[in-house]
Amino acid sequence: MFRDRQQAARQLAERLRSYAGRRPLCLGIPRGGVVMAAAIAEALGGEVDVVLVHKLGAPDQPEFAVGAVDEEGRVTLSEGARRLGLSEAYLQQEGQAQLDRLRNRRALYTPVRPPIPVEGREVIVVDDGLATGATMMAALQALRARRPARLVAATAVSPPETLEQVEALADEVVCLEVPAVFFAVGQFFMDFDQVEDDEVIAILKERGPGAGTEART
């Protein structure tokens, strides 16, 4: 069990230390992943930004991810969507609703600048944990289209079947814990308080483009 996201981020940074001094671009999946991405970027001398994807919730179970949508409107479906036999009409409606949320979030997070370009960069995509993996997989697919030099997925915890799916989409996957018994990401953190938008905005203002160009020793 991790004490909190900061502790997990420090452990991930240690596993990722080969990227120190190479100015990796650490992209956090909001909102908990952004806190961890910032800590990893600081340790490795990289930059931090967000990669915006949002899960698609199941009917009457919005916390159960049946897929995810990225900023371009591309939808990635999970095995849950197939098992539930969700209609195309529902998926289109839910996808549009979450795409609208993403656009509002982008306007909130980075109102005066575009996302940091990923082409040719070593990119580390960070989330605090994976359950279905829908958002991480959507993020990796969206970023791959932007031609990074290397695409790394980093997370604290994931069930093995999810990690296997993520490994097919990344050049490298770093995961601290892969428990056989998995119910929710929060069960593996002593402190798993919700991260608010204000905290994400503060991180992006403090560590935006050009910040953190020297790795800590």
Legacy VTK file of the C-alpha trace (Angstrom):
# vtk DataFile Version 3.0
C-alpha trace
ASCII
DATASET POLYDATA
POINTS 217 float
0.000 0.000 0.000
1.240 3.506 -0.860
1.081 6.317 1.654
-0.093 8.807 -0.979
0.390 9.842 -4.601
3.637 11.659 -3.815
5.232 8.510 -2.437
4.106 6.516 -5.462
5.481 9.226 -7.775
8.881 9.109 -6.074
9.035 5.364 -6.559
8.073 5.715 -10.207
10.707 8.412 -10.716
13.307 6.031 -9.331
12.228 3.356 -11.805
12.341 5.966 -14.591
15.712 7.481 -13.679
17.225 6.488 -17.044
15.240 9.459 -18.435
16.868 11.960 -16.064
18.598 14.754 -17.946
16.797 13.874 -21.184
13.993 16.383 -20.600
11.092 13.939 -20.867
7.595 15.287 -21.278
5.495 13.973 -18.382
1.796 14.052 -19.201
-0.636 13.501 -16.354
-4.126 12.105 -16.785
-6.362 14.392 -14.676
-6.647 14.703 -12.033
-4.590 12.458 -9.755
-2.149 11.623 -12.512
-1.182 15.282 -12.874
0.032 15.463 -9.277
2.238 12.445 -9.880
3.426 13.641 -13.304
4.585 16.913 -11.756
6.629 15.101 -9.114
8.169 12.788 -11.706
8.994 15.701 -14.015
10.675 17.532 -11.154
12.784 14.495 -10.275
13.814 13.796 -13.880
14.268 17.373 -15.091
11.343 17.176 -17.469
8.305 19.206 -18.420
4.780 18.568 -17.242
1.450 18.959 -19.016
-1.881 17.179 -19.186
-3.207 14.647 -21.653
-6.947 15.015 -21.701
-9.063 11.907 -21.982
-12.261 11.065 -20.153
-13.872 7.767 -19.384
-17.277 6.826 -20.740
-19.535 5.617 -17.969
-21.953 2.724 -18.120
-25.686 3.430 -17.944
-26.675 3.893 -14.290
-23.041 3.191 -13.290
-21.090 6.298 -14.294
-18.000 5.236 -12.326
-17.676 2.014 -14.317
-15.634 2.825 -17.419
-16.806 1.238 -20.646
-14.358 3.238 -22.713
-12.780 6.669 -23.052
-12.709 9.602 -25.449
-9.787 11.878 -26.335
-9.746 15.544 -27.384
-10.068 14.635 -31.048
-13.275 12.748 -30.338
-11.752 9.291 -30.834
-13.441 6.661 -28.668
-11.646 3.652 -27.220
-13.971 0.932 -25.908
-13.133 -1.438 -23.073
-14.119 -5.064 -22.694
-16.903 -3.840 -20.386
-18.677 -2.133 -23.283
-18.685 -5.333 -25.272
-19.904 -7.420 -22.345
-22.764 -5.011 -21.668
-23.786 -4.895 -25.319
-24.164 -1.116 -25.281
-25.927 0.443 -28.234
-24.161 2.670 -30.743
-26.627 5.448 -29.883
-25.696 5.330 -26.197
-21.972 5.319 -26.927
-22.292 8.298 -29.274
-24.326 10.247 -26.728
-21.969 9.465 -23.859
-18.926 10.139 -26.031
-20.214 13.585 -27.013
-21.074 14.459 -23.413
-17.572 13.579 -22.214
-15.949 15.318 -25.190
-17.751 18.496 -24.176
-16.352 18.057 -20.655
-12.847 17.667 -22.081
-13.122 20.875 -24.075
-14.310 22.752 -21.004
-11.438 21.286 -18.997
-8.872 22.300 -21.640
-10.207 25.865 -21.562
-9.900 25.810 -17.776
-6.442 24.245 -17.538
-4.484 25.948 -20.320
-6.501 28.975 -21.432
-3.552 30.957 -22.809
-1.457 28.273 -24.509
-1.851 25.091 -26.551
-0.707 21.687 -25.287
3.050 21.121 -25.351
3.903 19.356 -28.668
4.879 15.704 -28.284
6.399 15.040 -31.709
9.951 13.766 -31.331
9.789 13.838 -27.526
10.237 11.081 -24.979
6.771 11.090 -23.416
5.804 9.567 -20.064
2.056 9.231 -19.526
1.179 9.104 -15.833
-1.908 7.963 -13.960
-2.220 7.145 -10.283
-3.657 3.722 -11.045
-5.447 1.692 -13.683
-8.680 -0.241 -13.299
-10.120 -0.974 -16.737
-7.266 1.038 -18.271
-9.654 2.780 -20.669
-8.314 6.287 -20.097
-4.652 5.251 -20.267
-5.248 3.316 -23.487
-7.120 6.233 -25.042
-4.296 8.572 -24.041
-1.623 6.320 -25.524
-3.489 5.947 -28.804
-4.073 9.695 -29.080
-0.429 10.470 -28.350
0.949 7.821 -30.694
-0.736 9.658 -33.566
1.363 12.723 -32.683
4.619 10.820 -33.315
6.567 10.879 -30.049
10.083 9.446 -30.101
9.178 7.119 -27.240
5.918 6.519 -25.405
6.004 5.304 -21.808
3.071 4.473 -19.529
3.698 4.898 -15.795
1.321 4.026 -12.987
1.344 2.908 -9.388
-0.963 -0.073 -9.610
-2.894 -2.122 -12.158
-4.560 -5.515 -12.395
-2.571 -7.881 -14.626
-5.148 -8.162 -17.402
-5.324 -4.385 -17.779
-1.560 -4.035 -17.792
-1.311 -6.557 -20.602
-3.591 -4.424 -22.774
-1.625 -1.267 -21.985
1.680 -2.953 -22.807
0.475 -3.471 -26.369
0.157 0.315 -26.862
3.328 1.673 -25.212
7.034 1.318 -25.882
7.578 0.796 -22.169
5.315 0.305 -19.165
6.361 0.957 -15.575
3.934 -0.245 -12.909
4.890 -0.564 -9.248
2.301 -3.106 -8.139
0.332 -5.704 -10.119
-1.982 -7.372 -7.586
-3.953 -10.468 -8.480
-6.876 -9.261 -6.345
-8.001 -5.807 -7.437
-11.212 -3.945 -6.649
-10.334 -0.244 -6.981
-7.264 1.969 -7.258
-8.034 3.677 -3.960
-7.627 0.459 -1.962
-3.869 0.665 -2.533
-3.419 4.196 -1.114
-3.703 5.229 2.520
-4.413 8.807 1.375
-6.411 8.961 -1.851
-8.181 12.277 -1.496
-9.750 13.711 -4.619
-7.568 16.167 -6.531
-9.418 19.356 -7.450
-9.121 21.389 -10.643
-7.530 24.283 -8.729
-4.580 22.068 -7.814
-4.098 20.961 -11.415
-4.226 24.579 -12.634
-1.638 25.609 -10.033
0.701 22.807 -11.139
0.418 23.770 -14.799
1.075 27.438 -14.029
4.094 26.639 -11.878
5.617 23.969 -14.104
4.474 24.897 -17.590
6.628 25.028 -20.755
10.282 25.627 -20.041
10.154 24.750 -16.343
12.146 21.959 -14.756
15.008 21.694 -17.228
17.554 20.441 -14.699
17.208 17.109 -12.954
17.601 16.949 -9.215
20.640 15.091 -8.017
LINES 1 218
217 0 1 2 3 4 5 6 7 8 9 10 11 12 13 14 15 16 17 18 19 20 21 22 23 24 25 26 27 28 29 30 31 32 33 34 35 36 37 38 39 40 41 42 43 44 45 46 47 48 49 50 51 52 53 54 55 56 57 58 59 60 61 62 63 64 65 66 67 68 69 70 71 72 73 74 75 76 77 78 79 80 81 82 83 84 85 86 87 88 89 90 91 92 93 94 95 96 97 98 99 100 101 102 103 104 105 106 107 108 109 110 111 112 113 114 115 116 117 118 119 120 121 122 123 124 125 126 127 128 129 130 131 132 133 134 135 136 137 138 139 140 141 142 143 144 145 146 147 148 149 150 151 152 153 154 155 156 157 158 159 160 161 162 163 164 165 166 167 168 169 170 171 172 173 174 175 176 177 178 179 180 181 182 183 184 185 186 187 188 189 190 191 192 193 194 195 196 197 198 199 200 201 202 203 204 205 206 207 208 209 210 211 212 213 214 215 216
